[in-house]
Amino acid sequence: MAMTNSTSTTTTAAGLAGRREWTALGVLMLPLLLVSMDVSVLYFAIPAISADLEPTGTQQLWIFDIYAFVLAGLLMTMGSLGDRIGRRRLLLTGATAFGAASLVAAYANSAETLIAARAVLGIGGATLMPSTMALVRTMFTDPGQRARAIGIWSGVMTAGIALGSVLSGLLVQYFWWGSVFLVNLPAMALLLVLGPVLLPESKNPAPGRFDLISVPLSMAAVLPVVYGLKEIPSEGVHPLYVASIATGLLFAAVFVRRQRTAASPMIPPALFRGRGFAPAVVLNLVSSFAMMGSAFYTTQYLQSVLGKSAMEAALWALLPSLPIGMAAPVATQLVQKGVNRAYVVTTGFAIGAAGYGMLVLAGTDSLWLVLAACAVLSSGIVMVISQMTDLALGAAPAEQAGAASSLLETGSEFGGALGMAVLGSVGTAIYRHRIPSGAPAEAHETLGGALAVAGRLPGRAAEALATTAREAFTSGMHGAALAGAALLVPAGVAAAVTLRRVNVREEARPAAQAEEITQAGRAGTVKAPA
């Protein structure tokens, strides 16, 4: 039994994963890539959809948002369900639903049909995300291999969000808008063919009864909070959104109480007693806060401040992908070479804070500086996310990998929405303060509104308002960046303090049990050990 370093776990008796497991990991990346792409795949397709289906303003919002809402609301339910019925079974069922909904969405002839299809896509996505992560936990029992697999998982997730917008732009330019959904079909078909052959089945051998009451409670806790947080950046702090968040938090308290008293809770409280699990969930949430909070500004900066088209902005935004893709593997290598995980995570937060600091230096014509800031910030955050995912899955019992994965993903959804709400509100307040009081009300709301007003003004008045609005937006981005850096610095300190002595250990299985699991894996059915 060999120790890899002070923060990783002991090598299990089940041995190292082989070619079969790594090939299976490649198959698992297919649904993960598509689910993450679907978050942003409508960025360029919405105008074409609007022209074809003529949705109302409210319907257009639901076409765009229903996927993320349903996904966030069902993550915990599906993670717990996968632990009970089998993660591979849930994955393949979700893939079938995802593929069927993609086909319906591609040929939708009304806004209502498209909204319904997007909702089913969200249901499918909620089954796919925790299932892929839980299966990684099952297939890679060696800590070092699991860390590398999770690094790949994190990279694919990040890349999918970036690629979704670019792919939709290319497809809409050369085909019709439904093609952005049809690209899901070949990948899902491949998963349905190869999944039963390559992926082992795994589930909790003694899960207890499924707690049906927790399902609506979890959705009532998640959805109102996510809704309120998503609306505040664009609509302001309206009483309706504050009430929505308060309602969600009230149901969250009821949900937590239910988990502590139920005989078979959806999210076992014992998960939080695993060393490092609770800090990993919290620090992962902070990371998502920082990532999405910055994206709120940088995407608008490229389009509205620099004047790039949506397609140009998406292509420019791909440039930082190379260093971002290297961040998770580098972090994994450092930990495996003996660097304490706490210091790697603290360094990731420091790099993220430095990226925010670079945004503070940006002017209204700083394309390369903003792209570099995105690369630095996102690389640091991806380092943290990959390590927190590995730490949380290593700390959670294998039989509860689905619940642990879903809790991480739900935390990410909360963190992303909170980042956009908080940093968006900081920047908006600064923007409105910088716009002259005599400017039209529309110009005070958003940069896009100001540019629309400027387009209706003559000559110098238009140029003056547009310049002032771009400068005001950039000042707002500076303020939000300072706030983001101010969060990441203490988060790094907290990581150094809370993780320094965390040493997640996996007890070696008896040789006979290891052989039994290996043989079962070859047969395609692995149950997590009790």
C-alpha positions as CSV (number, residue, x, y, z in Angstrom):
1,M,0.0,0.0,0.0
2,A,1.6,3.2,-1.1
3,M,1.0,6.8,-0.1
4,T,1.0,9.2,-3.1
5,N,1.3,12.4,-1.0
6,S,0.1,14.1,2.1
7,T,-3.3,15.0,0.7
8,S,-4.1,12.1,-1.6
9,T,-5.4,8.7,-0.6
10,T,-3.9,5.2,-0.4
11,T,-3.9,3.1,-3.5
12,T,-6.8,0.6,-3.3
13,A,-6.4,-3.1,-3.6
14,A,-8.7,-3.1,-6.7
15,G,-5.7,-1.9,-8.7
16,L,-5.3,0.6,-11.5
17,A,-7.9,1.3,-14.1
18,G,-7.0,0.0,-17.5
19,R,-7.7,0.7,-21.2
20,R,-11.4,-0.3,-20.7
21,E,-12.0,2.4,-18.0
22,W,-10.2,5.1,-19.9
23,T,-12.1,4.3,-23.0
24,A,-15.3,4.4,-20.9
25,L,-14.3,7.8,-19.6
26,G,-14.1,9.1,-23.2
27,V,-17.7,7.8,-23.7
28,L,-18.8,9.6,-20.6
29,M,-17.4,12.8,-21.9
30,L,-19.9,12.8,-24.7
31,P,-23.0,13.6,-22.6
32,L,-21.1,15.9,-20.4
33,L,-19.9,18.0,-23.3
34,L,-23.4,18.2,-24.8
35,V,-25.1,19.1,-21.5
36,S,-22.6,21.9,-20.9
37,M,-22.9,23.1,-24.5
38,D,-26.7,23.3,-24.1
39,V,-26.3,26.0,-21.5
40,S,-25.0,28.4,-24.2
41,V,-26.1,26.8,-27.5
42,L,-29.0,29.2,-28.0
43,Y,-26.9,32.4,-27.8
44,F,-26.9,32.9,-31.6
45,A,-30.0,30.8,-32.4
46,I,-32.5,32.9,-30.5
47,P,-32.9,35.6,-33.3
48,A,-33.6,32.9,-35.9
49,I,-36.0,31.1,-33.5
50,S,-37.8,34.4,-32.9
51,A,-38.2,35.1,-36.6
52,D,-39.6,31.6,-37.3
53,L,-41.7,30.9,-34.2
54,E,-42.6,34.4,-33.3
55,P,-42.6,33.9,-29.5
56,T,-43.8,36.5,-27.1
57,G,-41.2,38.2,-24.9
58,T,-42.1,36.0,-22.0
59,Q,-41.9,32.8,-24.2
60,Q,-38.5,33.8,-25.5
61,L,-37.2,34.1,-21.9
62,W,-38.6,30.7,-21.1
63,I,-37.1,29.2,-24.2
64,F,-33.7,30.4,-23.0
65,D,-34.0,29.8,-19.3
66,I,-36.2,26.8,-18.8
67,Y,-33.3,24.4,-19.4
68,A,-31.1,25.8,-16.7
69,F,-34.0,26.1,-14.2
70,V,-35.1,22.4,-14.6
71,L,-31.5,21.2,-14.6
72,A,-30.8,23.0,-11.3
73,G,-34.0,22.0,-9.7
74,L,-33.6,18.2,-10.4
75,L,-29.9,17.7,-9.8
76,M,-30.2,16.5,-6.2
77,T,-33.2,14.3,-7.1
78,M,-31.4,12.6,-9.9
79,G,-28.2,12.1,-8.1
80,S,-30.0,10.4,-5.3
81,L,-32.1,8.3,-7.8
82,G,-28.9,7.1,-9.5
83,D,-27.5,5.8,-6.2
84,R,-30.7,3.7,-5.9
85,I,-31.5,2.4,-9.4
86,G,-28.0,2.4,-10.8
87,R,-25.9,5.3,-12.3
88,R,-25.5,3.6,-15.7
89,R,-29.2,2.9,-16.0
90,L,-30.0,6.5,-15.1
91,L,-27.4,7.8,-17.5
92,L,-28.7,5.8,-20.4
93,T,-32.3,6.7,-19.6
94,G,-31.4,10.3,-19.5
95,A,-29.5,10.0,-22.7
96,T,-32.6,8.6,-24.4
97,A,-34.7,11.4,-23.1
98,F,-32.1,14.0,-24.1
99,G,-31.9,12.7,-27.6
100,A,-35.7,12.5,-28.1
101,A,-36.1,16.0,-26.7
102,S,-33.4,17.3,-29.0
103,L,-35.2,15.8,-32.0
104,V,-38.5,17.5,-30.9
105,A,-36.8,20.8,-30.3
106,A,-35.1,20.8,-33.7
107,Y,-38.4,20.5,-35.5
108,A,-40.6,22.4,-33.1
109,N,-43.3,24.3,-34.9
110,S,-44.4,26.5,-32.0
111,A,-42.8,28.3,-29.0
112,E,-44.8,26.1,-26.6
113,T,-43.4,22.9,-28.1
114,L,-39.9,24.3,-28.0
115,I,-40.3,25.3,-24.3
116,A,-41.6,21.9,-23.5
117,A,-38.7,20.2,-25.3
118,R,-36.1,22.4,-23.6
119,A,-37.7,21.4,-20.2
120,V,-37.2,17.7,-21.1
121,L,-33.6,18.5,-22.1
122,G,-33.2,20.0,-18.6
123,I,-34.6,16.8,-17.1
124,G,-32.2,14.7,-19.2
125,G,-29.3,17.0,-18.3
126,A,-30.0,16.6,-14.6
127,T,-29.6,12.8,-15.0
128,L,-26.5,13.0,-17.0
129,M,-24.3,15.4,-15.0
130,P,-24.3,13.6,-11.6
131,S,-24.2,10.2,-13.3
132,T,-21.0,10.9,-15.2
133,M,-19.3,12.2,-12.1
134,A,-20.5,9.3,-9.9
135,L,-19.3,6.8,-12.6
136,V,-15.9,8.4,-12.6
137,R,-15.8,7.8,-8.8
138,T,-16.7,4.2,-9.3
139,M,-14.4,3.4,-12.3
140,F,-11.3,5.1,-10.9
141,T,-10.6,3.8,-7.4
142,D,-6.9,4.8,-7.5
143,P,-6.7,8.3,-6.1
144,G,-4.1,9.5,-8.7
145,Q,-6.0,8.1,-11.7
146,R,-9.3,9.5,-10.3
147,A,-7.7,12.9,-10.0
148,R,-6.6,12.9,-13.6
149,A,-10.0,11.7,-14.7
150,I,-11.7,14.5,-12.8
151,G,-9.3,17.0,-14.3
152,I,-10.4,15.8,-17.8
153,W,-14.1,16.0,-16.6
154,S,-13.5,19.6,-15.4
155,G,-11.8,20.6,-18.7
156,V,-14.6,19.1,-20.8
157,M,-17.3,20.9,-18.8
158,T,-15.6,24.3,-19.1
159,A,-14.9,23.7,-22.8
160,G,-18.5,22.8,-23.5
161,I,-19.8,26.1,-22.3
162,A,-17.4,28.0,-24.5
163,L,-17.9,25.8,-27.6
164,G,-21.7,25.9,-27.3
165,S,-22.0,29.5,-28.4
166,V,-19.5,29.2,-31.2
167,L,-21.0,26.0,-32.6
168,S,-24.5,27.6,-32.5
169,G,-23.2,30.6,-34.5
170,L,-21.6,28.4,-37.2
171,L,-24.6,26.1,-37.5
172,V,-27.1,29.0,-37.7
173,Q,-25.0,30.7,-40.3
174,Y,-25.0,27.7,-42.6
175,F,-28.1,25.7,-41.6
176,W,-31.4,26.4,-39.9
177,W,-31.8,27.0,-36.1
178,G,-32.9,23.4,-35.4
179,S,-29.4,22.1,-36.3
180,V,-28.1,23.3,-32.9
181,F,-30.2,20.5,-31.4
182,L,-29.6,17.8,-34.0
183,V,-25.9,17.7,-33.2
184,N,-26.9,16.0,-29.9
185,L,-28.2,12.9,-31.7
186,P,-25.0,11.2,-33.0
187,A,-23.3,11.6,-29.6
188,M,-26.3,10.3,-27.6
189,A,-26.7,7.4,-30.1
190,L,-23.0,6.5,-29.6
191,L,-23.5,6.6,-25.8
192,L,-26.5,4.3,-26.0
193,V,-24.5,1.8,-28.1
194,L,-21.2,1.8,-26.2
195,G,-22.5,2.6,-22.7
196,P,-23.9,-0.8,-21.9
197,V,-20.7,-2.4,-23.1
198,L,-18.0,-0.2,-21.5
199,L,-19.7,1.4,-18.4
200,P,-20.0,-0.7,-15.3
201,E,-23.3,-0.5,-13.3
202,S,-22.9,0.9,-9.8
203,K,-25.4,1.7,-7.1
204,N,-25.8,1.8,-3.4
205,P,-26.5,-1.8,-2.3
206,A,-28.6,-0.7,0.7
207,P,-30.1,2.7,-0.2
208,G,-33.3,2.6,1.8
209,R,-36.7,3.9,0.5
210,F,-36.6,6.8,-1.9
211,D,-37.9,9.9,0.0
212,L,-40.6,11.3,-2.3
213,I,-41.3,14.3,0.0
214,S,-37.7,15.6,-0.5
215,V,-38.2,15.9,-4.3
216,P,-40.7,18.8,-4.2
217,L,-38.9,20.3,-1.2
218,S,-35.6,20.3,-3.0
219,M,-37.1,21.9,-6.1
220,A,-38.9,24.5,-4.0
221,A,-35.6,25.3,-2.3
222,V,-33.5,25.6,-5.5
223,L,-35.8,27.1,-8.2
224,P,-37.0,30.3,-6.4
225,V,-33.4,31.2,-5.3
226,V,-31.9,30.6,-8.8
227,Y,-34.8,32.5,-10.4
228,G,-34.4,35.5,-8.2
229,L,-30.6,35.6,-8.5
230,K,-30.7,35.3,-12.3
231,E,-33.2,38.1,-12.7
232,I,-31.5,40.7,-10.4
233,P,-28.5,41.5,-12.6
234,S,-30.8,42.5,-15.6
235,E,-33.9,43.7,-13.8
236,G,-32.5,45.2,-10.5
237,V,-33.4,44.4,-6.9
238,H,-37.1,44.1,-7.3
239,P,-39.3,43.1,-4.4
240,L,-40.6,40.1,-6.4
241,Y,-37.1,38.7,-6.8
242,V,-36.2,39.3,-3.2
243,A,-39.4,37.5,-2.1
244,S,-38.5,34.7,-4.5
245,I,-35.1,34.2,-2.9
246,A,-36.6,34.4,0.6
247,T,-39.2,31.8,-0.3
248,G,-36.5,29.5,-1.6
249,L,-34.4,29.9,1.5
250,L,-37.4,29.1,3.7
251,F,-37.9,25.9,1.8
252,A,-34.2,25.2,2.0
253,A,-34.4,25.2,5.8
254,V,-37.4,22.8,5.6
255,F,-35.4,20.6,3.2
256,V,-32.4,20.5,5.5
257,R,-34.6,19.6,8.5
258,R,-36.2,16.8,6.4
259,Q,-32.7,15.4,5.5
260,R,-31.8,15.4,9.2
261,T,-34.9,13.5,10.3
262,A,-35.9,11.2,7.4
263,A,-35.0,7.6,7.6
264,S,-33.6,7.5,4.1
265,P,-32.7,11.1,3.2
266,M,-32.0,12.3,-0.3
267,I,-28.8,14.0,0.8
268,P,-27.4,12.0,3.8
269,P,-26.1,14.4,6.4
270,A,-23.3,11.9,7.1
271,L,-21.7,13.2,3.8
272,F,-20.7,16.4,5.6
273,R,-18.9,14.4,8.2
274,G,-16.4,13.2,5.6
275,R,-13.1,15.0,6.0
276,G,-12.9,17.8,3.5
277,F,-16.4,17.3,2.0
278,A,-18.1,20.4,3.4
279,P,-15.1,22.8,2.6
280,A,-15.0,21.3,-0.9
281,V,-18.7,22.1,-1.5
282,V,-18.3,25.7,-0.2
283,L,-15.1,26.5,-2.0
284,N,-16.5,25.0,-5.2
285,L,-19.5,27.3,-4.8
286,V,-17.2,30.3,-4.4
287,S,-15.3,29.2,-7.6
288,S,-18.5,29.2,-9.6
289,F,-19.4,32.6,-8.2
290,A,-16.1,34.0,-9.5
291,M,-16.3,32.3,-12.9
292,M,-19.8,33.3,-13.8
293,G,-19.5,36.7,-12.2
294,S,-16.6,37.6,-14.5
295,A,-18.3,36.1,-17.6
296,F,-21.3,38.4,-17.0
297,Y,-18.9,41.3,-17.8
298,T,-16.4,40.0,-20.3
299,T,-19.1,38.7,-22.8
300,Q,-20.7,42.2,-22.8
301,Y,-17.4,43.9,-23.0
302,L,-16.4,42.1,-26.1
303,Q,-19.7,42.9,-27.9
304,S,-21.0,46.2,-26.5
305,V,-17.7,48.0,-25.5
306,L,-15.4,46.8,-28.3
307,G,-18.3,46.5,-30.9
308,K,-17.6,42.9,-31.9
309,S,-20.4,40.9,-33.4
310,A,-21.8,38.0,-31.4
311,M,-19.9,35.6,-33.6
312,E,-16.7,37.6,-33.4
313,A,-16.9,37.8,-29.7
314,A,-17.5,34.0,-29.3
315,L,-14.4,33.3,-31.5
316,W,-12.2,35.7,-29.6
317,A,-13.4,34.1,-26.4
318,L,-12.0,30.8,-27.5
319,L,-8.4,32.1,-27.3
320,P,-8.1,31.6,-23.5
321,S,-9.3,28.0,-23.8
322,L,-5.7,26.6,-24.2
323,P,-4.4,27.7,-20.8
324,I,-7.7,27.0,-19.2
325,G,-7.6,23.5,-20.5
326,M,-4.1,22.9,-19.0
327,A,-5.0,24.3,-15.6
328,A,-6.7,21.2,-14.1
329,P,-4.0,18.7,-15.3
330,V,-1.3,21.0,-13.9
331,A,-3.0,21.2,-10.5
332,T,-3.4,17.4,-10.5
333,Q,0.3,16.9,-11.3
334,L,1.3,19.2,-8.5
335,V,-0.7,17.3,-5.9
336,Q,0.5,14.0,-7.2
337,K,4.1,15.2,-6.9
338,G,3.6,15.9,-3.2
339,V,2.5,19.5,-3.1
340,N,-0.2,19.9,-0.4
341,R,-3.6,20.2,-2.0
342,A,-4.3,23.2,0.3
343,Y,-1.5,25.2,-1.3
344,V,-2.5,24.3,-4.8
345,V,-6.0,25.5,-4.1
346,T,-4.8,28.6,-2.4
347,T,-2.6,29.3,-5.5
348,G,-5.6,28.8,-7.7
349,F,-7.6,31.4,-5.8
350,A,-4.6,33.8,-5.9
351,I,-4.3,33.3,-9.7
352,G,-8.0,34.0,-10.0
353,A,-7.7,37.2,-7.9
354,A,-4.8,38.3,-10.2
355,G,-7.1,37.8,-13.2
356,Y,-9.7,40.0,-11.6
357,G,-6.9,42.5,-10.9
358,M,-6.0,42.6,-14.6
359,L,-9.6,43.4,-15.4
360,V,-9.3,46.5,-13.2
361,L,-6.6,47.8,-15.6
362,A,-8.7,47.4,-18.7
363,G,-9.8,50.5,-20.6
364,T,-12.5,50.8,-23.3
365,D,-10.1,49.4,-26.0
366,S,-8.2,46.6,-24.2
367,L,-9.1,43.4,-26.1
368,W,-5.9,41.5,-25.4
369,L,-5.7,42.6,-21.8
370,V,-9.3,41.4,-21.2
371,L,-8.6,38.1,-23.0
372,A,-5.5,37.6,-20.9
373,A,-7.4,38.4,-17.8
374,C,-10.0,35.8,-18.7
375,A,-7.3,33.2,-19.3
376,V,-5.6,33.9,-15.9
377,L,-8.8,34.1,-13.9
378,S,-10.5,31.0,-15.4
379,S,-7.3,29.0,-15.2
380,G,-7.0,29.7,-11.5
381,I,-10.7,28.9,-10.9
382,V,-10.5,25.6,-12.9
383,M,-7.5,24.6,-10.7
384,V,-9.7,25.0,-7.7
385,I,-12.8,23.3,-9.1
386,S,-10.9,20.2,-10.2
387,Q,-9.3,19.8,-6.8
388,M,-12.5,20.4,-4.9
389,T,-14.4,17.9,-7.1
390,D,-11.7,15.3,-6.5
391,L,-11.6,16.1,-2.7
392,A,-15.4,15.8,-2.4
393,L,-15.7,12.6,-4.3
394,G,-12.8,11.1,-2.4
395,A,-14.3,12.1,0.9
396,A,-17.8,10.7,0.0
397,P,-18.5,7.0,0.3
398,A,-18.7,5.3,-3.1
399,E,-22.3,4.2,-2.5
400,Q,-23.3,7.9,-2.1
401,A,-21.3,9.2,-5.1
402,G,-24.5,10.3,-6.9
403,A,-25.7,12.3,-4.0
404,A,-22.3,13.9,-3.5
405,S,-22.0,14.7,-7.2
406,S,-25.4,16.3,-7.3
407,L,-24.7,18.4,-4.3
408,L,-21.5,19.7,-5.9
409,E,-23.4,20.5,-9.1
410,T,-26.2,22.2,-7.3
411,G,-23.7,24.3,-5.4
412,S,-22.2,25.3,-8.7
413,E,-25.5,26.4,-10.0
414,F,-26.1,28.5,-6.8
415,G,-22.6,30.0,-7.0
416,G,-22.9,30.9,-10.6
417,A,-26.3,32.6,-10.2
418,L,-25.1,34.4,-7.0
419,G,-22.0,35.6,-8.8
420,M,-24.0,37.1,-11.6
421,A,-26.4,38.7,-9.2
422,V,-23.9,40.2,-6.7
423,L,-21.2,41.3,-9.1
424,G,-23.8,42.3,-11.7
425,S,-25.5,44.5,-9.1
426,V,-22.2,46.1,-8.1
427,G,-21.3,47.0,-11.7
428,T,-24.8,48.2,-12.5
429,A,-24.8,50.5,-9.5
430,I,-21.5,52.0,-10.6
431,Y,-22.7,52.2,-14.3
432,R,-25.9,54.1,-13.3
433,H,-23.9,56.5,-11.1
434,R,-21.6,57.4,-14.0
435,I,-24.4,58.0,-16.6
436,P,-25.3,61.7,-16.6
437,S,-28.6,62.4,-14.8
438,G,-30.0,64.2,-17.9
439,A,-29.7,61.1,-20.1
440,P,-32.8,59.2,-21.1
441,A,-34.1,56.6,-18.6
442,E,-33.3,53.7,-21.0
443,A,-29.6,54.8,-21.0
444,H,-29.5,54.5,-17.2
445,E,-30.6,50.8,-17.3
446,T,-28.0,49.0,-19.4
447,L,-25.2,49.6,-21.8
448,G,-27.2,48.1,-24.5
449,G,-30.0,50.5,-23.8
450,A,-27.6,53.5,-23.9
451,L,-26.2,52.4,-27.2
452,A,-29.8,52.0,-28.6
453,V,-30.6,55.5,-27.5
454,A,-27.3,56.8,-29.0
455,G,-28.3,55.2,-32.3
456,R,-31.3,57.5,-32.4
457,L,-29.4,60.7,-31.7
458,P,-27.6,63.0,-34.2
459,G,-23.8,63.1,-34.7
460,R,-21.8,64.3,-31.7
461,A,-24.6,63.7,-29.2
462,A,-24.7,60.0,-30.2
463,E,-21.0,59.7,-30.0
464,A,-20.8,61.4,-26.6
465,L,-23.5,59.2,-25.1
466,A,-22.0,56.0,-26.5
467,T,-18.5,56.9,-25.2
468,T,-19.8,57.9,-21.8
469,A,-21.9,54.6,-21.6
470,R,-18.9,52.4,-22.6
471,E,-16.7,54.2,-20.0
472,A,-19.4,53.8,-17.4
473,F,-19.7,50.1,-18.1
474,T,-16.0,49.6,-17.9
475,S,-15.9,51.4,-14.6
476,G,-18.7,49.1,-13.4
477,M,-16.6,46.1,-14.5
478,H,-13.6,47.5,-12.5
479,G,-15.8,47.7,-9.4
480,A,-17.1,44.2,-9.9
481,A,-13.6,42.9,-10.4
482,L,-12.4,44.5,-7.2
483,A,-15.3,42.9,-5.4
484,G,-14.5,39.5,-7.0
485,A,-10.8,39.8,-6.0
486,A,-11.9,40.8,-2.5
487,L,-13.8,37.5,-2.2
488,L,-11.1,35.3,-3.7
489,V,-8.3,36.4,-1.4
490,P,-10.0,35.4,1.8
491,A,-11.3,32.2,0.1
492,G,-7.6,31.3,-0.6
493,V,-6.8,31.9,3.0
494,A,-9.7,29.8,4.1
495,A,-8.6,27.0,1.8
496,A,-5.1,27.1,3.3
497,V,-6.4,26.9,6.8
498,T,-9.2,24.3,6.3
499,L,-7.5,21.9,3.8
500,R,-4.0,21.9,5.1
501,R,-4.5,18.9,7.3
502,V,-7.2,17.2,5.3
503,N,-6.1,13.7,4.4
504,V,-8.9,11.7,2.7
505,R,-8.1,8.0,3.1
506,E,-9.8,5.1,1.3
507,E,-9.4,1.9,3.1
508,A,-8.0,-0.9,1.0
509,R,-10.5,-3.6,0.2
510,P,-9.6,-7.2,1.0
511,A,-8.1,-9.0,-1.9
512,A,-11.0,-11.3,-2.3
513,Q,-13.5,-8.4,-2.4
514,A,-11.2,-6.6,-4.9
515,E,-11.2,-9.6,-7.2
516,E,-15.0,-10.0,-6.9
517,I,-15.4,-6.3,-7.9
518,T,-13.0,-6.7,-10.8
519,Q,-14.8,-9.7,-12.1
520,A,-18.2,-7.9,-11.7
521,G,-16.8,-4.9,-13.5
522,R,-15.9,-7.1,-16.5
523,A,-19.5,-8.5,-16.4
524,G,-20.8,-4.9,-16.4
525,T,-22.3,-4.7,-12.9
526,V,-20.4,-3.1,-10.0
527,K,-22.1,-2.3,-6.8
528,A,-20.4,0.2,-4.4
529,P,-19.1,-1.6,-1.3
530,A,-21.0,-0.9,1.9
